[in-house]
Amino acid sequence: MNASGRPARYGPTLRLRLTAVATALLATGLILSGALVYLTLDRTLSLEVDRALADRARVVIASITVNASPDGLSIQLPDVDAIAAGGAVVQVTGFDGTIVRSASLGRVTLEVSRGAQAAAQRGQVFFETVTVEQVQLRVHAAPLVWRGDTLGVLLVARPLGPTELVLGGLQIVLIGVGGIVLIVCAILAWVVARGALRPIDDLAREAGSIGADQDFNRRLSDHVSESAAEVGRLATTFNAMLDRLQDSFAAVQRANSRLEAMLQSQRRFVADASHELRTPLTTIRGNAHLMARGAGVTEEDTREMVTQISSEADRMSRLVTDLLTLARADAGLPIVRQPVMLRPLLESVGFQARTLAAGRLTVSVVPYTGDGDLMVEGDPDALRQLVLALADNAIKYTPDGGSVSLALRSVTHGTPRGSADRSMPPIQRPDQRQAPPTVTAQISVIDTGVGIGSDDLPHVFERFYRADRARHTTGSGLGLAIARWIADAHEGTLAVESSLNAGSMFTVSLPATVVAGVVDNDDDVTSDDRTD
């Protein structure tokens, strides 16, 4: 099938074309060589006939007797028929009209052409081919000279039949032998072309089978790849193309899998978001209707309904805020960086987490025991949102009486981040100072909650994902996805260690710098947070 979907129309096969070209070249060579042989033999035989006629003419001239009488000169040819032996005929035509000829001519008279007569008068010989009574004759005309006077023209002729018979036989031999050779060579060319092109046929057949089966794991067999150099290179190139197709096909399959997983996550999100939005909307609509009706509603009921409306509106606001944050992540908007001190930030988040826990579990901040403070370059609001999301997640899934702790520690690396070989010390020039060690700040949120199953653990950072056992709790499944994005935006990592009924530990690792003393962050991190 071609690109338009119609059956492909192929021209003559390459095997047939090669055979036709080889046969045409051979036929041209045979024709040229046969023509050369034929023309050479024709020329050779013609020269031989002319030489024989010239020899006989000299013999005849040497034997001619001329007698003088009162009536004039008479020409006598002694034993002319003996001289004309071997198929040659002799005739002497005098300028006075006298004709003496051999008996083999009978009553036939050879005409002296104007060319022969003129050549004789000039004392020159002349050759020509004439037809007498449907017989071709080769004629040699020579002047007959006696005592310095030209008496007439001597004609010595010979039939060309034997020569034409030889040339005709040669022509038959050339055509017959040439035809046989041409047929044999055409068959041999077909066989050779078939053998030479068999690897291409095998390649086409195997490639068609691979395409029909869509099995990109297959490769052309070794006997095709190890064929002639050109076919071998073609097979190698085809196998390399299959490798690229396989990689592309695998990439498409991975993309389809990711797309399917994303669609599944979106479907789950639509269900969760519908549930999350339906509940506050139902509450707000019901309370609004009661307040609008007014009958039998006390002042205390009104305050309670207003409180519920405000609480549900806050839930909707948080959901919308989470969606806007993810939209910002998808748009690739950069974060605004500034120095952020992690110890006061962690204490502020711990205070807010204790408020979220509402006394049903213990929230503690493990004191930082390192020298000075850890500072990162980042967005303080985004970093606080990151740690608070982890703390809020821990509180949600920790039963009453459990505990949640927040810890900060530093990890110092002996080799600066990004060096090529960490097993060898870097080469330092005399004019270079030793680079300071790289420090990584790690914030850990540890809980004694229900933990995460091994099946759900690889998906906890996916958007809209919520484990089945977590669907009874509030939330949209966006908090951990947002936390992962914030960590990535700060060139950090977010990891989790957990098992069912054994609690969880989320660890954020960020590139940091150790600073002496304690420098507070903005007031919205250190003081205003405590009023949330």
C-alpha angles and dihedrals in degrees: 000000000000128000092278092055095250122124111276116247113217126197125223114319120262089242090057092046093051091047091048093049093047091047092047092050091048092047090051090050093048092048093049094046092045092049090049092051092045094049092044092052091044091052092046094050092046092052090047092052091048091049092049091049091049091051092051091047091056091049091050093048090050092053099044117116120205117196124195119218138161087265093054137263122333124200119216126190109197112217094349093175090058089052090049093053118131095051096298122130126208130205131173116201115189124208088243090061097261112145124196116179141168121263091245089072092059109185092339115115122202112227116229106228121219089248092055092046093049091047091050092051088053090049093248134127122242133201126200141154118234136174118231118181090341092308119116114225131189106220128201113196119195131171117255105222125187121180091342095310125109106231099178148307126298113212119196113181136180130189116250093211096103091048093049089047091055092047091047091052091048090050092053091048093049093048094045098044092040092052092049092047090047093052093046092047092048090054091047091048090051091050093046093046091048091052093045093049097043092094089055090051089050090048092050092047094049092043090051090049091050091049093047093049093039087220102151091175090073123089134195111278122258096250088061095043091048095050125107116330096258095046090043091055090047091051091047091050090048092050089049089051089051089052090054091044090050091051091047092046091049090048090051090049091050090048090049090049091050090046091049090048090048091049090049090049091049091050089052090046092051089052093046094042090048089052093044093049096040093057098054092039091052090049093047093046093047094048091045091054091049092049091047092051091051096183113128094359113132126207091254090052090051092052090049092049092049089050091051092047090051092048094050091046088054090053091052091047092053091050092050090046091053091050092050090050091054090046088055089051091051090050090055094232111174122240122240109246128211135148111288123188109217102201097062089040091055092048090050092051090047091055091050091047091055087055090052091049090057092204097297092112139012120266117189138173114218108225116249109241099187126109115273116335138303117246128192131186107239151093109304094204092050093047092050089049089052096053093039091052090054092047092047090049091051092049093050094055100038114093123229114291093026128117139238122195132189119206136182125199139157129232117202119206120206093216122053115251113270101028114147100231120023093184093067126055113248118257109248123202119219091248094051127087123222109267114239117255118266115251126202120198114214122197113191127192110196126185138175093222135128094291129216126281121240091245092055098039097084090052104045093102095048118109117261091004119142126167115239092247090052097057093089091066127078120261140080102246092251102105099083092042089054090047091053091050093050091050091049091047089056091050090251138117137240119207135174135206117191147138133187116287091357103089130244139260121205115192126194116198118196132173105251145171127227112233127186117246126003122291116189121226124232117312092253088066103042108032112011092052090066090062094055 
